[in-house]
Amino acid sequence: MKFHQLSIFLFLLCSTPFYGQTTSYSEIEKEILVADSLLFNEGFNNCNMSALEQAADKNLEFYHDISGVTMGKENFKNGIKKNICSIDYKPIRELNLEDHHVFPLRENGEIYGAVQSGTHRFYALKDDNSKFLTSTARFTNLWLKKSDHWKLQKVMSYDHKTPKIDDTASEYQHWVEKNLREHKVPALATAVLKNHKLFSLKVTGELYGKEKAPLDAIFNVASLTKPIITMITLELVNNGQWDLDTPVYKYWVDPDLHNEALSRKLTTRHILSHQSGFPNWRWENQSKKLEFIYEPGKGFGYSGEGFEYLKNALESKFKTSIENLADSIIFKPLGMKNTSFTWNKIIEEDKFARWHDAEGKNTYEIYKNTSASAADDLLTTISDYAKFAEYVLTKIASNKNLYNDMVTRTNGTEHSVAMGLGWEILPGLKNDEYAILHTGGDEGVRTLIMLLPETGEGLILFTNGDNGNQLFFNQIEHNLSLGREIIGKA
């Protein structure tokens, strides 16, 4: 029945005479523009659910060329809440009035509906209220008039495009430099993997001032530290030296939790899947002490404290530092000679990508961490981290149960983020493919690793500015075969 209704809709589009926007239909166009404004300016741009409720028919059908089909007003509203209202920037839609057409639909001389078609642009709104273009698209909407109110009945959204990039090396480089200037990000380091191997490396921009960033620039990659800890731990499990489901209290208990019974339930699996029950950091608690906010395994919440807890347990069990474990298991075998948890003699300060604020100014003081964190502040180069990405893809390709578990969802579908062991998962891509990813963010730092295990592709992005994440979508679209689909799901 739904297919039949869609066929009728397409027939109406194909058989309607091309009137354009003549004067006789100007009043209809005005009415549709008011309805469009309610839907997008109020509903989409401002996440006003009551506006969406008013504008959309309960049986709304939404067809999207990337994210698929959505049936029903409630599912449509839920999609807006999840994919538009819950992300870390504000999307804005603008209608292109120079390419906007309204075609009235009549029955017995009375107007009962209208077909609206045209193009629109989507922007990301920054904190300073400036914006940058993320994509353009074409649309065709069917509006029906019910009790003198226009209701959106069907939507076809298609031909989504990101700002065009010329694929020649010089044009691509020019485009990257232009993006850096527009978003006030001093430097971008990029690694692209194809067929499970490094394909290209590039560092563009400046470390600070006018100091050009070299290919071996050192970046603080914030939470991209956590995937290193994940893979160290899983290698120990793979070697039979550690167990995912043995309670970690057998090796270590935080002093704040000595009298807490829940600490005896906490396992490595809980920690890697961010189901430890801990907040991100203990100082977020009113007591400033480490506390469980839910029973391990009974909830989901991103936690740096969990990874610090795991580090302490590993160090206690193996009677050595996390640095030594990393050196023996990851860094030395992979040849990651310019990677360290702390500032030491291998870190050349004149090659460090200093942290910049949203204006691109070097306003954040550099702190030189002298103790290792399992959750934050890894120092590395784009070349070294690309070697690590190759290693991760190889482990997944081994098809061992352990690494299959790593890329299998561990938390419930009621959570908007799908989490494996140490990696976020983006499931349901074309041909049953999926992506795994991790991001990092501190003052003056925005980083990303995204891997497509089925195709053997990968993308790593390091930046040294608060606006660095505003570069991510275009880079994903340009460098990954499923980039457009991923952006549509982000």
Secondary structure as a PSIPRED ss2 file (coil, helix, strand):
# PSIPRED VFORMAT (PSIPRED V4.0)

   1 M C   1.000  0.000  0.000
   2 K H   0.000  1.000  0.000
   3 F H   0.000  1.000  0.000
   4 H H   0.000  1.000  0.000
   5 Q H   0.000  1.000  0.000
   6 L H   0.000  1.000  0.000
   7 S H   0.000  1.000  0.000
   8 I H   0.000  1.000  0.000
   9 F H   0.000  1.000  0.000
  10 L H   0.000  1.000  0.000
  11 F H   0.000  1.000  0.000
  12 L H   0.000  1.000  0.000
  13 L H   0.000  1.000  0.000
  14 C H   0.000  1.000  0.000
  15 S H   0.000  1.000  0.000
  16 T C   1.000  0.000  0.000
  17 P C   1.000  0.000  0.000
  18 F C   1.000  0.000  0.000
  19 Y C   1.000  0.000  0.000
  20 G C   1.000  0.000  0.000
  21 Q C   1.000  0.000  0.000
  22 T C   1.000  0.000  0.000
  23 T H   0.000  1.000  0.000
  24 S H   0.000  1.000  0.000
  25 Y H   0.000  1.000  0.000
  26 S H   0.000  1.000  0.000
  27 E H   0.000  1.000  0.000
  28 I H   0.000  1.000  0.000
  29 E H   0.000  1.000  0.000
  30 K H   0.000  1.000  0.000
  31 E H   0.000  1.000  0.000
  32 I H   0.000  1.000  0.000
  33 L H   0.000  1.000  0.000
  34 V H   0.000  1.000  0.000
  35 A H   0.000  1.000  0.000
  36 D H   0.000  1.000  0.000
  37 S H   0.000  1.000  0.000
  38 L H   0.000  1.000  0.000
  39 L H   0.000  1.000  0.000
  40 F H   0.000  1.000  0.000
  41 N H   0.000  1.000  0.000
  42 E H   0.000  1.000  0.000
  43 G H   0.000  1.000  0.000
  44 F H   0.000  1.000  0.000
  45 N H   0.000  1.000  0.000
  46 N H   0.000  1.000  0.000
  47 C C   1.000  0.000  0.000
  48 N C   1.000  0.000  0.000
  49 M H   0.000  1.000  0.000
  50 S H   0.000  1.000  0.000
  51 A H   0.000  1.000  0.000
  52 L H   0.000  1.000  0.000
  53 E H   0.000  1.000  0.000
  54 Q H   0.000  1.000  0.000
  55 A H   0.000  1.000  0.000
  56 A E   0.000  0.000  1.000
  57 D E   0.000  0.000  1.000
  58 K E   0.000  0.000  1.000
  59 N E   0.000  0.000  1.000
  60 L E   0.000  0.000  1.000
  61 E E   0.000  0.000  1.000
  62 F E   0.000  0.000  1.000
  63 Y E   0.000  0.000  1.000
  64 H E   0.000  0.000  1.000
  65 D C   1.000  0.000  0.000
  66 I C   1.000  0.000  0.000
  67 S C   1.000  0.000  0.000
  68 G E   0.000  0.000  1.000
  69 V E   0.000  0.000  1.000
  70 T E   0.000  0.000  1.000
  71 M E   0.000  0.000  1.000
  72 G C   1.000  0.000  0.000
  73 K H   0.000  1.000  0.000
  74 E H   0.000  1.000  0.000
  75 N H   0.000  1.000  0.000
  76 F H   0.000  1.000  0.000
  77 K H   0.000  1.000  0.000
  78 N H   0.000  1.000  0.000
  79 G H   0.000  1.000  0.000
  80 I H   0.000  1.000  0.000
  81 K H   0.000  1.000  0.000
  82 K H   0.000  1.000  0.000
  83 N H   0.000  1.000  0.000
  84 I C   1.000  0.000  0.000
  85 C C   1.000  0.000  0.000
  86 S C   1.000  0.000  0.000
  87 I C   1.000  0.000  0.000
  88 D C   1.000  0.000  0.000
  89 Y C   1.000  0.000  0.000
  90 K E   0.000  0.000  1.000
  91 P E   0.000  0.000  1.000
  92 I E   0.000  0.000  1.000
  93 R E   0.000  0.000  1.000
  94 E E   0.000  0.000  1.000
  95 L E   0.000  0.000  1.000
  96 N E   0.000  0.000  1.000
  97 L E   0.000  0.000  1.000
  98 E E   0.000  0.000  1.000
  99 D E   0.000  0.000  1.000
 100 H E   0.000  0.000  1.000
 101 H E   0.000  0.000  1.000
 102 V E   0.000  0.000  1.000
 103 F E   0.000  0.000  1.000
 104 P E   0.000  0.000  1.000
 105 L E   0.000  0.000  1.000
 106 R E   0.000  0.000  1.000
 107 E E   0.000  0.000  1.000
 108 N C   1.000  0.000  0.000
 109 G C   1.000  0.000  0.000
 110 E E   0.000  0.000  1.000
 111 I E   0.000  0.000  1.000
 112 Y E   0.000  0.000  1.000
 113 G E   0.000  0.000  1.000
 114 A E   0.000  0.000  1.000
 115 V E   0.000  0.000  1.000
 116 Q E   0.000  0.000  1.000
 117 S E   0.000  0.000  1.000
 118 G E   0.000  0.000  1.000
 119 T E   0.000  0.000  1.000
 120 H E   0.000  0.000  1.000
 121 R E   0.000  0.000  1.000
 122 F E   0.000  0.000  1.000
 123 Y E   0.000  0.000  1.000
 124 A E   0.000  0.000  1.000
 125 L E   0.000  0.000  1.000
 126 K C   1.000  0.000  0.000
 127 D C   1.000  0.000  0.000
 128 D C   1.000  0.000  0.000
 129 N C   1.000  0.000  0.000
 130 S C   1.000  0.000  0.000
 131 K E   0.000  0.000  1.000
 132 F E   0.000  0.000  1.000
 133 L E   0.000  0.000  1.000
 134 T E   0.000  0.000  1.000
 135 S E   0.000  0.000  1.000
 136 T E   0.000  0.000  1.000
 137 A E   0.000  0.000  1.000
 138 R E   0.000  0.000  1.000
 139 F E   0.000  0.000  1.000
 140 T E   0.000  0.000  1.000
 141 N E   0.000  0.000  1.000
 142 L E   0.000  0.000  1.000
 143 W E   0.000  0.000  1.000
 144 L E   0.000  0.000  1.000
 145 K E   0.000  0.000  1.000
 146 K E   0.000  0.000  1.000
 147 S C   1.000  0.000  0.000
 148 D C   1.000  0.000  0.000
 149 H E   0.000  0.000  1.000
 150 W E   0.000  0.000  1.000
 151 K E   0.000  0.000  1.000
 152 L E   0.000  0.000  1.000
 153 Q E   0.000  0.000  1.000
 154 K E   0.000  0.000  1.000
 155 V E   0.000  0.000  1.000
 156 M E   0.000  0.000  1.000
 157 S E   0.000  0.000  1.000
 158 Y E   0.000  0.000  1.000
 159 D E   0.000  0.000  1.000
 160 H E   0.000  0.000  1.000
 161 K E   0.000  0.000  1.000
 162 T C   1.000  0.000  0.000
 163 P C   1.000  0.000  0.000
 164 K C   1.000  0.000  0.000
 165 I C   1.000  0.000  0.000
 166 D C   1.000  0.000  0.000
 167 D C   1.000  0.000  0.000
 168 T C   1.000  0.000  0.000
 169 A H   0.000  1.000  0.000
 170 S H   0.000  1.000  0.000
 171 E H   0.000  1.000  0.000
 172 Y H   0.000  1.000  0.000
 173 Q H   0.000  1.000  0.000
 174 H H   0.000  1.000  0.000
 175 W H   0.000  1.000  0.000
 176 V H   0.000  1.000  0.000
 177 E H   0.000  1.000  0.000
 178 K H   0.000  1.000  0.000
 179 N H   0.000  1.000  0.000
 180 L H   0.000  1.000  0.000
 181 R H   0.000  1.000  0.000
 182 E H   0.000  1.000  0.000
 183 H H   0.000  1.000  0.000
 184 K C   1.000  0.000  0.000
 185 V C   1.000  0.000  0.000
 186 P C   1.000  0.000  0.000
 187 A E   0.000  0.000  1.000
 188 L E   0.000  0.000  1.000
 189 A E   0.000  0.000  1.000
 190 T E   0.000  0.000  1.000
 191 A E   0.000  0.000  1.000
 192 V E   0.000  0.000  1.000
 193 L E   0.000  0.000  1.000
 194 K E   0.000  0.000  1.000
 195 N C   1.000  0.000  0.000
 196 H C   1.000  0.000  0.000
 197 K E   0.000  0.000  1.000
 198 L E   0.000  0.000  1.000
 199 F E   0.000  0.000  1.000
 200 S E   0.000  0.000  1.000
 201 L E   0.000  0.000  1.000
 202 K E   0.000  0.000  1.000
 203 V E   0.000  0.000  1.000
 204 T E   0.000  0.000  1.000
 205 G E   0.000  0.000  1.000
 206 E E   0.000  0.000  1.000
 207 L E   0.000  0.000  1.000
 208 Y E   0.000  0.000  1.000
 209 G C   1.000  0.000  0.000
 210 K C   1.000  0.000  0.000
 211 E E   0.000  0.000  1.000
 212 K E   0.000  0.000  1.000
 213 A C   1.000  0.000  0.000
 214 P C   1.000  0.000  0.000
 215 L C   1.000  0.000  0.000
 216 D C   1.000  0.000  0.000
 217 A C   1.000  0.000  0.000
 218 I E   0.000  0.000  1.000
 219 F E   0.000  0.000  1.000
 220 N E   0.000  0.000  1.000
 221 V C   1.000  0.000  0.000
 222 A H   0.000  1.000  0.000
 223 S H   0.000  1.000  0.000
 224 L H   0.000  1.000  0.000
 225 T H   0.000  1.000  0.000
 226 K H   0.000  1.000  0.000
 227 P H   0.000  1.000  0.000
 228 I H   0.000  1.000  0.000
 229 I H   0.000  1.000  0.000
 230 T H   0.000  1.000  0.000
 231 M H   0.000  1.000  0.000
 232 I H   0.000  1.000  0.000
 233 T H   0.000  1.000  0.000
 234 L H   0.000  1.000  0.000
 235 E H   0.000  1.000  0.000
 236 L H   0.000  1.000  0.000
 237 V H   0.000  1.000  0.000
 238 N H   0.000  1.000  0.000
 239 N C   1.000  0.000  0.000
 240 G C   1.000  0.000  0.000
 241 Q C   1.000  0.000  0.000
 242 W C   1.000  0.000  0.000
 243 D C   1.000  0.000  0.000
 244 L C   1.000  0.000  0.000
 245 D C   1.000  0.000  0.000
 246 T C   1.000  0.000  0.000
 247 P E   0.000  0.000  1.000
 248 V H   0.000  1.000  0.000
 249 Y H   0.000  1.000  0.000
 250 K H   0.000  1.000  0.000
 251 Y C   1.000  0.000  0.000
 252 W C   1.000  0.000  0.000
 253 V C   1.000  0.000  0.000
 254 D C   1.000  0.000  0.000
 255 P H   0.000  1.000  0.000
 256 D H   0.000  1.000  0.000
 257 L H   0.000  1.000  0.000
 258 H C   1.000  0.000  0.000
 259 N C   1.000  0.000  0.000
 260 E C   1.000  0.000  0.000
 261 A H   0.000  1.000  0.000
 262 L H   0.000  1.000  0.000
 263 S H   0.000  1.000  0.000
 264 R H   0.000  1.000  0.000
 265 K C   1.000  0.000  0.000
 266 L C   1.000  0.000  0.000
 267 T E   0.000  0.000  1.000
 268 T H   0.000  1.000  0.000
 269 R H   0.000  1.000  0.000
 270 H H   0.000  1.000  0.000
 271 I H   0.000  1.000  0.000
 272 L H   0.000  1.000  0.000
 273 S C   1.000  0.000  0.000
 274 H C   1.000  0.000  0.000
 275 Q C   1.000  0.000  0.000
 276 S C   1.000  0.000  0.000
 277 G C   1.000  0.000  0.000
 278 F C   1.000  0.000  0.000
 279 P C   1.000  0.000  0.000
 280 N C   1.000  0.000  0.000
 281 W C   1.000  0.000  0.000
 282 R H   0.000  1.000  0.000
 283 W H   0.000  1.000  0.000
 284 E H   0.000  1.000  0.000
 285 N C   1.000  0.000  0.000
 286 Q C   1.000  0.000  0.000
 287 S C   1.000  0.000  0.000
 288 K C   1.000  0.000  0.000
 289 K C   1.000  0.000  0.000
 290 L C   1.000  0.000  0.000
 291 E C   1.000  0.000  0.000
 292 F C   1.000  0.000  0.000
 293 I C   1.000  0.000  0.000
 294 Y C   1.000  0.000  0.000
 295 E C   1.000  0.000  0.000
 296 P C   1.000  0.000  0.000
 297 G C   1.000  0.000  0.000
 298 K C   1.000  0.000  0.000
 299 G C   1.000  0.000  0.000
 300 F C   1.000  0.000  0.000
 301 G C   1.000  0.000  0.000
 302 Y C   1.000  0.000  0.000
 303 S C   1.000  0.000  0.000
 304 G H   0.000  1.000  0.000
 305 E H   0.000  1.000  0.000
 306 G H   0.000  1.000  0.000
 307 F H   0.000  1.000  0.000
 308 E H   0.000  1.000  0.000
 309 Y H   0.000  1.000  0.000
 310 L H   0.000  1.000  0.000
 311 K H   0.000  1.000  0.000
 312 N H   0.000  1.000  0.000
 313 A H   0.000  1.000  0.000
 314 L H   0.000  1.000  0.000
 315 E H   0.000  1.000  0.000
 316 S H   0.000  1.000  0.000
 317 K H   0.000  1.000  0.000
 318 F H   0.000  1.000  0.000
 319 K C   1.000  0.000  0.000
 320 T C   1.000  0.000  0.000
 321 S C   1.000  0.000  0.000
 322 I H   0.000  1.000  0.000
 323 E H   0.000  1.000  0.000
 324 N H   0.000  1.000  0.000
 325 L H   0.000  1.000  0.000
 326 A H   0.000  1.000  0.000
 327 D H   0.000  1.000  0.000
 328 S H   0.000  1.000  0.000
 329 I H   0.000  1.000  0.000
 330 I H   0.000  1.000  0.000
 331 F H   0.000  1.000  0.000
 332 K H   0.000  1.000  0.000
 333 P H   0.000  1.000  0.000
 334 L H   0.000  1.000  0.000
 335 G C   1.000  0.000  0.000
 336 M C   1.000  0.000  0.000
 337 K C   1.000  0.000  0.000
 338 N C   1.000  0.000  0.000
 339 T C   1.000  0.000  0.000
 340 S E   0.000  0.000  1.000
 341 F C   1.000  0.000  0.000
 342 T C   1.000  0.000  0.000
 343 W C   1.000  0.000  0.000
 344 N C   1.000  0.000  0.000
 345 K C   1.000  0.000  0.000
 346 I C   1.000  0.000  0.000
 347 I C   1.000  0.000  0.000
 348 E C   1.000  0.000  0.000
 349 E H   0.000  1.000  0.000
 350 D H   0.000  1.000  0.000
 351 K H   0.000  1.000  0.000
 352 F E   0.000  0.000  1.000
 353 A C   1.000  0.000  0.000
 354 R C   1.000  0.000  0.000
 355 W C   1.000  0.000  0.000
 356 H E   0.000  0.000  1.000
 357 D C   1.000  0.000  0.000
 358 A C   1.000  0.000  0.000
 359 E C   1.000  0.000  0.000
 360 G C   1.000  0.000  0.000
 361 K C   1.000  0.000  0.000
 362 N C   1.000  0.000  0.000
 363 T C   1.000  0.000  0.000
 364 Y C   1.000  0.000  0.000
 365 E C   1.000  0.000  0.000
 366 I C   1.000  0.000  0.000
 367 Y C   1.000  0.000  0.000
 368 K C   1.000  0.000  0.000
 369 N C   1.000  0.000  0.000
 370 T C   1.000  0.000  0.000
 371 S C   1.000  0.000  0.000
 372 A C   1.000  0.000  0.000
 373 S C   1.000  0.000  0.000
 374 A C   1.000  0.000  0.000
 375 A C   1.000  0.000  0.000
 376 D C   1.000  0.000  0.000
 377 D C   1.000  0.000  0.000
 378 L C   1.000  0.000  0.000
 379 L E   0.000  0.000  1.000
 380 T E   0.000  0.000  1.000
 381 T C   1.000  0.000  0.000
 382 I H   0.000  1.000  0.000
 383 S H   0.000  1.000  0.000
 384 D H   0.000  1.000  0.000
 385 Y H   0.000  1.000  0.000
 386 A H   0.000  1.000  0.000
 387 K H   0.000  1.000  0.000
 388 F H   0.000  1.000  0.000
 389 A H   0.000  1.000  0.000
 390 E H   0.000  1.000  0.000
 391 Y H   0.000  1.000  0.000
 392 V H   0.000  1.000  0.000
 393 L H   0.000  1.000  0.000
 394 T H   0.000  1.000  0.000
 395 K H   0.000  1.000  0.000
 396 I H   0.000  1.000  0.000
 397 A H   0.000  1.000  0.000
 398 S C   1.000  0.000  0.000
 399 N C   1.000  0.000  0.000
 400 K C   1.000  0.000  0.000
 401 N H   0.000  1.000  0.000
 402 L H   0.000  1.000  0.000
 403 Y H   0.000  1.000  0.000
 404 N H   0.000  1.000  0.000
 405 D H   0.000  1.000  0.000
 406 M H   0.000  1.000  0.000
 407 V C   1.000  0.000  0.000
 408 T C   1.000  0.000  0.000
 409 R C   1.000  0.000  0.000
 410 T C   1.000  0.000  0.000
 411 N C   1.000  0.000  0.000
 412 G C   1.000  0.000  0.000
 413 T C   1.000  0.000  0.000
 414 E C   1.000  0.000  0.000
 415 H C   1.000  0.000  0.000
 416 S C   1.000  0.000  0.000
 417 V C   1.000  0.000  0.000
 418 A E   0.000  0.000  1.000
 419 M E   0.000  0.000  1.000
 420 G C   1.000  0.000  0.000
 421 L C   1.000  0.000  0.000
 422 G C   1.000  0.000  0.000
 423 W C   1.000  0.000  0.000
 424 E E   0.000  0.000  1.000
 425 I E   0.000  0.000  1.000
 426 L E   0.000  0.000  1.000
 427 P E   0.000  0.000  1.000
 428 G E   0.000  0.000  1.000
 429 L E   0.000  0.000  1.000
 430 K H   0.000  1.000  0.000
 431 N H   0.000  1.000  0.000
 432 D H   0.000  1.000  0.000
 433 E E   0.000  0.000  1.000
 434 Y E   0.000  0.000  1.000
 435 A E   0.000  0.000  1.000
 436 I E   0.000  0.000  1.000
 437 L E   0.000  0.000  1.000
 438 H E   0.000  0.000  1.000
 439 T E   0.000  0.000  1.000
 440 G E   0.000  0.000  1.000
 441 G E   0.000  0.000  1.000
 442 D E   0.000  0.000  1.000
 443 E C   1.000  0.000  0.000
 444 G C   1.000  0.000  0.000
 445 V E   0.000  0.000  1.000
 446 R E   0.000  0.000  1.000
 447 T E   0.000  0.000  1.000
 448 L E   0.000  0.000  1.000
 449 I E   0.000  0.000  1.000
 450 M E   0.000  0.000  1.000
 451 L E   0.000  0.000  1.000
 452 L E   0.000  0.000  1.000
 453 P C   1.000  0.000  0.000
 454 E C   1.000  0.000  0.000
 455 T C   1.000  0.000  0.000
 456 G C   1.000  0.000  0.000
 457 E E   0.000  0.000  1.000
 458 G E   0.000  0.000  1.000
 459 L E   0.000  0.000  1.000
 460 I E   0.000  0.000  1.000
 461 L E   0.000  0.000  1.000
 462 F E   0.000  0.000  1.000
 463 T E   0.000  0.000  1.000
 464 N C   1.000  0.000  0.000
 465 G E   0.000  0.000  1.000
 466 D C   1.000  0.000  0.000
 467 N C   1.000  0.000  0.000
 468 G H   0.000  1.000  0.000
 469 N H   0.000  1.000  0.000
 470 Q H   0.000  1.000  0.000
 471 L H   0.000  1.000  0.000
 472 F H   0.000  1.000  0.000
 473 F H   0.000  1.000  0.000
 474 N H   0.000  1.000  0.000
 475 Q H   0.000  1.000  0.000
 476 I H   0.000  1.000  0.000
 477 E H   0.000  1.000  0.000
 478 H H   0.000  1.000  0.000
 479 N H   0.000  1.000  0.000
 480 L C   1.000  0.000  0.000
 481 S C   1.000  0.000  0.000
 482 L C   1.000  0.000  0.000
 483 G H   0.000  1.000  0.000
 484 R H   0.000  1.000  0.000
 485 E H   0.000  1.000  0.000
 486 I H   0.000  1.000  0.000
 487 I H   0.000  1.000  0.000
 488 G H   0.000  1.000  0.000
 489 K H   0.000  1.000  0.000
 490 A C   1.000  0.000  0.000
